Amino acid sequence: MAEEDRRLRVATWNIHGGIGTDRRHDIRRIGAVIGALAPDLAAFQEVDSRRPSATPSGPRDIQAYLRGTVGDHDHRAWALTGADGVYGQMLASRFPLEGRAVHDISVAGREPRKVMEAIVRHPAGALRVLATHLGFRQGERRRQMSWLADIVASDTKTPLVVLGDLNEWRRGQVGRTVLTPEDAATRHPTFPSRFPVLPLDRIACRPRAMLVRSWVVREARKASDHLPLAAELLLPARTHR
């Protein structure tokens, strides 16, 4: 298969419930950014359907709307559910998602946290994806990274991408805890979106050569308090599973 046919664009974005730095709640503004970015796979954190849109044309089904900005397939992991809606994270994909699972990495007394796992069925082969949103406190996050590392280690053969809001600003901590020196990980500052200084959002790949390039979408600084993070991946020539 030609190299161009093995490429995959991925993105991760904490959308802050659709509330921008101008305090406007506008999911369609989020959708416009994703539409222009055109990822094949996107992880969204802080998806919140409990808040009515401030714009009359706002979508009623936020999850379906976000999925539609990427493709026909999704995977969801809600931290909170109630009569007024849901709150949590989701994956949206242009390619089919198989083997979907949700791992609970919640720490007692803190906000529920989950890891979404799936296999992306790309024409070039299989890609394992793990998407998550880790906690704020250092002790909580240390435990969650250890659990995430165990999930990563459960399959060492399938090409892997780990992405999400890891809430970790120390540049070497993710590599020491979750990954290995043979893996690649982004380090772009993504928070706060107006003047980003902290690399809270990450995309990591195994094998290392799979990460071709990565960048943040600075034009989206008003849409959320985090910037979207994107990467171009090149799947290995054979990734059958």
Disulfide bonds with the S-S distance in Angstrom:
none
